[in-house]
Amino acid sequence: MKPIRLPQQQRGIATILVVLLAGTALTATVLGVSYAVRGAQDKTLSMHASTTAQARAWTGVELVRQYLKQESLATPPWTSLPWTPAITGISSNDLSAKVVAVSGPDASGHYSVTADITGAGAASTASLRTVYDVTPAVAASGSSSSGPNIDAANFYYDLNMTGGIVIKGGSNANFNVLGNVTLSSASIDGVNSIKATGNVSVGSGIKVNSIYSNGDVSLTGSSAIASVSALGNVYANSSGLQSVVNCNGAIVITNGSTGTVNARGAITASSGGTHGTLNTNSTTLVTNGTIDTVNAIGSVILSGGVVRTTNTMGSDTWTSTGAGATTINANSSVTYAASGGTINAIGDVILTGGGASTVKSKGNVFVRSYGGISSLQCAGGLQVDQYASVSGTIGGLLIKLQQYNSGVNVSVIPGFSPSVASVALTPIAALQPYSLSRPTIDAYTLKTSANYQFEYQLTGYTKITVSNVAGISGGEYALVSDASKKDFLCPLASFNAVAKTCAVSGSSAKTICQGYSPQNSCFTYALNKWTIAGISLAPGAMWFDGDLEVSTGTYFNSFIATGNIVTSGAHITKAVNTASYGAICNNTPTDGVTQTSYFSGLYPSNFCNTTTSTLRGDPLGNIAFVAGGYKAGLFVGGNITLGASTKTWGTVIAGNLFNSGGSTTVYGYVAAAGQGTLSGVPNLLSGSTTIDLTSLPATYSPTTLPCMSGCTPAAASTGDASVLWSRYL
C-alpha cells in the first residue's frame, strides 16, 4: 500500500503555532514587566509624597512646642479658639497649625494645650493632633518691687473726723496717721485702732478700741477707749470709761473712770469716778474719786476721795478725813487723817484723824488725834497727844502728852523691831515711738499700665492712647463725635485736627462711652479738668492728664489722674478687681447697668484671663482712684474728694489729701500720702461717711498695689513645653 501524503498547504503549521505561542508569552512577559515597573514607580512616588507630608507635620509639632515655650499663657494672643498662629519661613500651603483647646493652669501652674498640625507635600497631607504640657514663660515686664504698704486707712498728714462716721471691719478697721488726729462733734463707730505720730483728741460719744500716740492724748465728752497709749501725756476729761491707759508722761484724770493706768510720769486723779489700778514711776495726787489700788515708785498724796490699797516706795500723805484705806504700804513715812485700815511703813507714821486698826512701823508713831490704834508694832517710840487708845509693842520711848490717858496699853521692849516688808515695784517700761513711712504716689508711673490714656492736645482735641484692649487695636486715637455716635475713637491717621472731624464714620468706629442717650457725650474737658458723666464706660483702667471729676453713673473702672479727683451726683465706681468677671470681660454689667452693644467683644486683656474666665489680679485693678504725681520734680494735684452720693469699691489713694462728705461709702482701703504743699488743712472725714471692710470680693487684694517708685523690672523666666502624646488624624 502506498503511504498517504498530506496536502502541501498544511506543511509548517506547528512551527507557526509554536511561534505564536512564544510571541504571546513574550508579550505577556513584557507587559507584566512593564506593569511591575510602573507599579514600583507609583509606589515610590506615593512613599515619597507621604514621607514629605509627615516630615513637615512633625516639623510643625516641634515648631509649636518651641513657640509655646516662649508664650505667656496668662495673656495669650488669642481671643477665642481655635486659633491659627502665623508660621514664618514656610508656606502655609506646606505647613499649618491651630490651637484647638487650652486648659489650666493647674495647682503647679501648668497648662494643657491641644494643637492640630497639618503638613503637605507632593499632593499628599498628614495631620497630627498633639497635646503639650506647658509651663508658661514670664516676660521681663512689670515690677519686682511692691507698691505702698497700707492699712485700712492711712493718712500721712493730720486727720479730722466729724459727722456720722461708721467703720465696718472689726480688727481690720485701723487708722494710721502721720500727724495729729481729731475726732470731735461726731458719731463715730467701729474704729478698731488709731495710731498717730502726733497728738490725738477724741470727744463726743466716740468709742475706739485702741489709741497709740507719739504725742498727747486728750479725751473729752463721753468718749470711751479700751486702750490708750501715749508717749506724751494723757488728759482724761471724758465721762466714759478708759479701760487701759499707758503713757510715758503724766496722766490727768478730771472726769470719768479708768481701769488700769500705767504712767511713767505723775498721776493726778480729781474725777469723782471709780478707778482700778494706778501704776506710776512718779507721784500720785488724788483729790476725788474711788481708787482700788495705787502702786507708786514716788510718793502718794491724797486730799480727797479714797484709795483702798496703796503701795509706795516713797511716802503717803493722806489729808482727807473721809473714808479710810484698807491697806497702806510705804517705804517712807505715812501721814493719815482718815480712820481704819492697816498701815505698814518703813518710816514714821503720823495719825491725825480717826486712827488705824493696825500699824507696823520701822520708825516712830505719832497719834495726834483722838483716833487710836488697835494693834501697834513699831521699832521706834510712840507719842500720843490726845486721849486715844493704843495697844501693842514698841521698841523706843513712850510719850503721853495727856498723863491721865489710861487707854495707852503698850509694852516697851528696847530693841524691838517688827517685820515690815519693803515695797518693791518694777518700773514701767517706756513706750516706743510709732513710725509710719510715707509712700510715694505718682500717677505718671501708671500711665503705660492703663488701658485708656487721656491727654488734651494744644490743638484742641482729646488724644486717647489705647493699650491691651481686645476689640481695639493698640495705638493713638482722637476722641470725636458725629451725628451717628458720640465719643468714638478715630485713628489719628483719619483725624483732621483742624476741622476736628474723622474720615471714619462713628457708626463703624468703636466708642468707650455709654451716654445717657446716643446724643449725650460722656467726656468733657475745660481748664485742665476732665468730667465724666453717663451711664457707664468701657471697663478697664483709665488715666487722665489733669484733674478729674467723676459724676453720675456706674463705672467698672480704675481711675488715675495726675491732678485732683472729685466725685459728684449719684455715683458708683467699682475698681476692676472688685467688679465681676462678666462686667469687666464679657460685657455683662451689674448694678442695674443696661448692656450695650457698644462694648461687645471689648475688654481689657491685661485684666481678663479668658482661658479660665477669671480676673488676673493685676495690682492696678485693686485701685478705684489714685490722684497726683511728680511733674518736673514737683508734686502736683493729689487731692481726692468723695461727695454727694458716692459708692466706691476698691482702694482710694490720694497723693496729697483725702476728703469725704455727703453720703459716701468706700468698700475698701483709703490712703492719703500728704506729698503736696500742706498749709495746715487736714484730711477730713465728714458728713455721712462709711468705710466698709466686710464682705469684700475675693478678687480684691486691698494691700496689693502697683509700684510707683523705685520699681525694678521683674526678671524674665523661660517656659517649657513637652509633648504628652500625638496621633494621626
DAFENVEN-V577059 format. One record per run of one state. SS is the DSSP state (H for helix, E for strand, - for the rest). FROM is the first residue (numbers start at 1). TO is the last residue. If there is no record, write none. Layout:
ss->SS from->FROM to->TO
ss->SS from->FROM to->TO
//
This chain:
ss->- from->1 to->7
ss->H from->8 to->10
ss->- from->11 to->12
ss->H from->13 to->70
ss->- from->71 to->72
ss->H from->73 to->75
ss->- from->76 to->82
ss->E from->83 to->83
ss->- from->84 to->94
ss->E from->95 to->104
ss->- from->105 to->109
ss->E from->110 to->121
ss->- from->122 to->123
ss->E from->124 to->135
ss->- from->136 to->137
ss->E from->138 to->138
ss->- from->139 to->152
ss->E from->153 to->155
ss->- from->156 to->158
ss->E from->159 to->168
ss->- from->169 to->169
ss->H from->170 to->172
ss->- from->173 to->173
ss->E from->174 to->177
ss->- from->178 to->180
ss->E from->181 to->189
ss->- from->190 to->190
ss->E from->191 to->196
ss->- from->197 to->199
ss->E from->200 to->202
ss->- from->203 to->206
ss->E from->207 to->213
ss->- from->214 to->216
ss->E from->217 to->219
ss->- from->220 to->223
ss->E from->224 to->230
ss->- from->231 to->233
ss->E from->234 to->247
ss->- from->248 to->250
ss->E from->251 to->263
ss->- from->264 to->266
ss->E from->267 to->269
ss->- from->270 to->273
ss->E from->274 to->280
ss->- from->281 to->283
ss->E from->284 to->286
ss->- from->287 to->289
ss->E from->290 to->296
ss->- from->297 to->299
ss->E from->300 to->302
ss->- from->303 to->305
ss->E from->306 to->312
ss->- from->313 to->315
ss->E from->316 to->318
ss->- from->319 to->326
ss->E from->327 to->330
ss->- from->331 to->333
ss->E from->334 to->336
ss->- from->337 to->338
ss->E from->339 to->339
ss->- from->340 to->341
ss->E from->342 to->345
ss->- from->346 to->348
ss->E from->349 to->351
ss->- from->352 to->354
ss->E from->355 to->361
ss->- from->362 to->364
ss->E from->365 to->367
ss->- from->368 to->372
ss->E from->373 to->378
ss->- from->379 to->381
ss->E from->382 to->384
ss->- from->385 to->389
ss->E from->390 to->394
ss->- from->395 to->397
ss->E from->398 to->400
ss->- from->401 to->407
ss->E from->408 to->412
ss->- from->413 to->442
ss->H from->443 to->449
ss->- from->450 to->451
ss->E from->452 to->456
ss->- from->457 to->461
ss->E from->462 to->466
ss->- from->467 to->468
ss->E from->469 to->470
ss->- from->471 to->474
ss->E from->475 to->480
ss->- from->481 to->487
ss->E from->488 to->491
ss->H from->492 to->494
ss->E from->495 to->496
ss->- from->497 to->500
ss->E from->501 to->502
ss->- from->503 to->505
ss->H from->506 to->508
ss->- from->509 to->510
ss->E from->511 to->511
ss->- from->512 to->512
ss->E from->513 to->514
ss->- from->515 to->522
ss->E from->523 to->526
ss->- from->527 to->528
ss->E from->529 to->532
ss->- from->533 to->535
ss->E from->536 to->537
ss->- from->538 to->539
ss->E from->540 to->544
ss->- from->545 to->546
ss->E from->547 to->550
ss->- from->551 to->552
ss->E from->553 to->555
ss->- from->556 to->556
ss->E from->557 to->561
ss->- from->562 to->564
ss->E from->565 to->567
ss->- from->568 to->569
ss->E from->570 to->574
ss->- from->575 to->575
ss->H from->576 to->578
ss->- from->579 to->580
ss->H from->581 to->585
ss->- from->586 to->596
ss->H from->597 to->599
ss->- from->600 to->602
ss->E from->603 to->604
ss->- from->605 to->607
ss->E from->608 to->609
ss->- from->610 to->613
ss->E from->614 to->615
ss->- from->616 to->618
ss->H from->619 to->622
ss->E from->623 to->627
ss->- from->628 to->628
ss->E from->629 to->631
ss->- from->632 to->633
ss->E from->634 to->636
ss->- from->637 to->639
ss->E from->640 to->642
ss->- from->643 to->644
ss->E from->645 to->649
ss->- from->650 to->650
ss->E from->651 to->654
ss->- from->655 to->657
ss->E from->658 to->660
ss->- from->661 to->662
ss->E from->663 to->667
ss->- from->668 to->669
ss->E from->670 to->672
ss->- from->673 to->682
ss->E from->683 to->685
ss->- from->686 to->687
ss->E from->688 to->692
ss->- from->693 to->716
ss->E from->717 to->717
ss->- from->718 to->719
ss->E from->720 to->728
ss->- from->729 to->729
//
